[in-house]
Amino acid sequence: MPKKSTQPKEPVDWLQYENQAYEEGYRIVCGVDEAGRGPLAGPVFAAAVVLRPGQLIEGANDSKKLSEKKREALFDIICAEAVDYCIASVDEKTIDEINILQATYLAMTKAVEGLKIPPELCLIDGNRVPPQIVPPCRAIVKGDANSMSIACASILAKVSRDRFLYVLDKQYPQYQFAKHKGYGTQLHIDMLRQYGASPVHRRSFLKKIEGIPPYQGDMA
């Protein structure tokens, strides 16, 4: 077997995309990311974050790589230190009506439009950009692990969604949202088969899951 490389990984240049934008003449650059495209229940969230040129938030990274405790701590730091930020969401009913991709685009657009300081360029995590966003956009694959402003947006979106799922957990305790955050775990599917879909479940996401009875009303 070939030996694993012992060479240390190159450190991430967290400001490479922001600095490139500043060199091109853009003055206000925001990072945009979403959370909650895959779950079976609840809204999809998005956040937009504007940082000062050269600003780093120590410890910020792709939200999926951080513990919940670390994300919560960074959430408050980002909100306090960012030049501007906005968090937006699109509910499960709209997701069912327009599909999850369009709902994600809508949430991202709402986040950008909600900024107090209009950005001149938006850095979007992923390989596509929402066509509704007015300022110029750049899609950055794995942007949440390579761009400081996108990483900060990913944390705000993820923490906001998790907090909302804790609220849903209190409203519908039988589904145990606090444990699975709405994702399609075996526990979640078992609860769906036992209780049926709740008002906050995405009906379009449940079509391929067998054995889910009609919702029988609020059993909280």
C-alpha positions as CSV (number, residue, x, y, z in Angstrom):
1,M,0.0,0.0,0.0
2,P,1.3,3.5,-0.8
3,K,2.3,5.5,2.2
4,K,0.2,8.3,3.3
5,S,1.7,11.7,2.7
6,T,3.3,13.2,5.8
7,Q,3.4,16.6,4.3
8,P,1.5,19.1,6.4
9,K,-1.6,20.5,4.7
10,E,-1.4,24.0,3.3
11,P,-3.1,26.4,5.6
12,V,-6.4,27.8,4.2
13,D,-6.1,31.4,2.9
14,W,-9.5,32.4,4.4
15,L,-9.4,35.8,2.6
16,Q,-8.4,34.7,-0.9
17,Y,-11.7,35.4,-2.5
18,E,-12.5,38.5,-0.5
19,N,-9.0,40.0,-1.3
20,Q,-9.4,39.2,-5.0
21,A,-12.7,41.1,-5.0
22,Y,-11.1,44.1,-3.3
23,E,-8.2,44.0,-5.7
24,E,-10.8,44.2,-8.5
25,G,-12.4,47.3,-7.0
26,Y,-15.3,45.9,-5.1
27,R,-15.6,47.6,-1.7
28,I,-18.5,45.8,0.0
29,V,-18.3,42.0,-0.2
30,C,-20.7,39.6,1.5
31,G,-20.6,35.8,2.0
32,V,-23.8,33.8,1.6
33,D,-24.6,30.3,2.7
34,E,-27.7,28.1,3.6
35,A,-28.6,25.5,6.0
36,G,-31.4,22.9,5.9
37,R,-31.8,21.8,2.3
38,G,-31.9,18.1,3.1
39,P,-34.2,17.8,6.2
40,L,-37.7,16.4,6.0
41,A,-39.1,19.2,8.1
42,G,-38.9,22.9,8.8
43,P,-37.7,25.9,6.9
44,V,-34.5,26.3,4.9
45,F,-32.3,29.1,6.3
46,A,-29.7,31.4,4.7
47,A,-27.4,34.1,6.0
48,A,-25.4,36.9,4.4
49,V,-22.3,38.3,6.2
50,V,-20.2,41.4,5.5
51,L,-16.8,41.6,7.1
52,R,-14.2,44.4,7.1
53,P,-11.4,44.0,4.6
54,G,-8.8,41.7,6.2
55,Q,-11.1,40.7,9.0
56,L,-10.8,37.2,10.4
57,I,-13.1,35.6,13.0
58,E,-10.9,33.2,14.9
59,G,-12.2,29.6,14.8
60,A,-14.7,30.2,12.0
61,N,-15.0,27.3,9.6
62,D,-17.5,25.3,7.7
63,S,-20.3,24.9,10.2
64,K,-20.4,21.2,9.6
65,K,-16.9,20.9,10.9
66,L,-17.7,22.6,14.2
67,S,-19.3,21.3,17.4
68,E,-22.7,22.7,18.3
69,K,-21.1,24.4,21.3
70,K,-18.4,26.0,19.1
71,R,-21.0,27.2,16.6
72,E,-23.1,28.7,19.3
73,A,-20.1,30.7,20.7
74,L,-19.1,31.8,17.2
75,F,-22.7,32.9,16.4
76,D,-22.5,35.6,19.0
77,I,-19.0,36.7,18.0
78,I,-19.9,37.0,14.4
79,C,-23.1,39.0,15.1
80,A,-21.1,41.3,17.3
81,E,-18.1,41.8,15.1
82,A,-19.4,41.7,11.5
83,V,-20.0,44.9,9.7
84,D,-23.4,43.7,8.7
85,Y,-25.4,40.4,8.6
86,C,-28.9,39.2,7.9
87,I,-30.5,35.8,8.5
88,A,-33.6,34.7,6.5
89,S,-35.7,31.6,6.0
90,V,-38.3,30.1,3.8
91,D,-40.9,27.8,5.3
92,E,-41.8,24.3,4.5
93,K,-45.1,25.2,2.7
94,T,-43.2,27.4,0.3
95,I,-40.6,24.6,-0.2
96,D,-43.4,22.3,-1.2
97,E,-44.8,24.9,-3.6
98,I,-41.7,26.0,-5.4
99,N,-39.2,23.1,-4.7
100,I,-36.2,23.2,-2.4
101,L,-33.7,24.7,-4.9
102,Q,-35.9,27.7,-5.6
103,A,-36.7,28.0,-1.9
104,T,-33.0,28.0,-1.1
105,Y,-32.4,30.7,-3.8
106,L,-35.3,32.7,-2.2
107,A,-33.8,32.5,1.3
108,M,-30.4,33.6,0.1
109,T,-32.0,36.5,-1.8
110,K,-33.9,37.6,1.3
111,A,-30.7,37.4,3.3
112,V,-28.8,39.6,0.8
113,E,-31.7,42.1,0.5
114,G,-32.0,42.3,4.3
115,L,-28.5,43.7,4.7
116,K,-28.4,47.3,5.8
117,I,-25.3,47.9,3.7
118,P,-25.9,46.9,0.1
119,P,-23.1,44.6,-1.1
120,E,-21.3,45.1,-4.3
121,L,-20.4,41.5,-4.7
122,C,-21.8,38.3,-3.2
123,L,-19.8,35.1,-2.7
124,I,-22.2,32.2,-2.8
125,D,-21.4,28.8,-1.4
126,G,-21.9,26.1,-4.0
127,N,-21.8,25.8,-7.8
128,R,-24.8,27.9,-8.7
129,V,-25.9,31.4,-7.8
130,P,-29.5,32.6,-7.1
131,P,-30.7,34.4,-10.3
132,Q,-32.8,36.8,-8.2
133,I,-29.9,38.4,-6.4
134,V,-29.3,41.8,-7.9
135,P,-25.6,42.4,-7.1
136,P,-23.0,40.4,-9.0
137,C,-22.4,36.9,-7.6
138,R,-19.7,34.3,-7.6
139,A,-20.3,30.7,-6.9
140,I,-17.5,29.1,-4.8
141,V,-17.5,25.3,-4.4
142,K,-16.8,24.5,-0.8
143,G,-16.8,28.2,-0.1
144,D,-17.7,27.6,3.5
145,A,-14.3,25.9,4.0
146,N,-12.3,28.5,2.0
147,S,-13.9,31.9,2.5
148,M,-14.2,33.7,5.8
149,S,-17.4,35.5,5.0
150,I,-19.1,32.4,3.7
151,A,-17.9,30.4,6.7
152,C,-19.4,33.0,9.0
153,A,-22.7,32.9,7.0
154,S,-22.8,29.1,7.2
155,I,-22.5,29.3,11.0
156,L,-25.3,31.9,11.3
157,A,-27.6,29.9,9.1
158,K,-26.9,26.6,10.8
159,V,-27.3,27.9,14.4
160,S,-30.5,29.8,13.5
161,R,-32.0,26.7,12.0
162,D,-31.0,24.5,14.9
163,R,-32.5,26.9,17.3
164,F,-35.7,26.9,15.4
165,L,-35.8,23.1,15.4
166,Y,-35.6,23.2,19.2
167,V,-38.7,25.4,19.2
168,L,-40.4,22.8,17.0
169,D,-39.3,20.1,19.4
170,K,-41.3,21.8,22.1
171,Q,-44.3,22.2,19.9
172,Y,-44.2,18.6,18.5
173,P,-42.2,16.6,21.1
174,Q,-43.4,13.2,19.7
175,Y,-41.1,13.7,16.7
176,Q,-38.0,14.4,18.7
177,F,-36.7,17.2,16.5
178,A,-34.0,18.1,19.0
179,K,-32.3,14.8,18.4
180,H,-32.3,14.7,14.6
181,K,-32.9,18.3,13.6
182,G,-35.4,17.2,11.0
183,Y,-33.0,15.0,9.0
184,G,-34.2,11.7,7.7
185,T,-32.7,9.5,10.4
186,Q,-34.2,6.1,11.3
187,L,-35.6,7.7,14.5
188,H,-37.3,10.4,12.6
189,I,-38.8,8.0,10.0
190,D,-40.0,5.7,12.8
191,M,-41.8,8.7,14.5
192,L,-43.3,9.7,11.1
193,R,-44.6,6.1,10.7
194,Q,-46.1,6.2,14.2
195,Y,-47.6,9.7,14.2
196,G,-47.9,10.7,10.5
197,A,-46.6,14.0,9.1
198,S,-47.0,17.2,11.2
199,P,-47.8,20.6,9.8
200,V,-44.1,21.5,9.7
201,H,-43.1,18.5,7.6
202,R,-42.2,19.0,3.9
203,R,-44.8,16.9,2.1
204,S,-42.8,16.8,-1.1
205,F,-39.9,15.2,0.8
206,L,-42.0,12.4,2.3
207,K,-43.4,10.9,-1.0
208,K,-40.8,8.2,-1.2
209,I,-41.1,7.1,2.4
210,E,-43.5,4.2,2.8
211,G,-45.8,3.7,5.7
212,I,-46.5,7.3,6.8
213,P,-50.2,7.6,7.9
214,P,-52.2,10.8,7.5
215,Y,-51.5,13.4,10.1
216,Q,-54.0,13.0,13.0
217,G,-53.8,16.5,14.6
218,D,-51.6,18.1,17.2
219,M,-50.4,15.3,19.6
220,A,-48.1,17.5,21.6
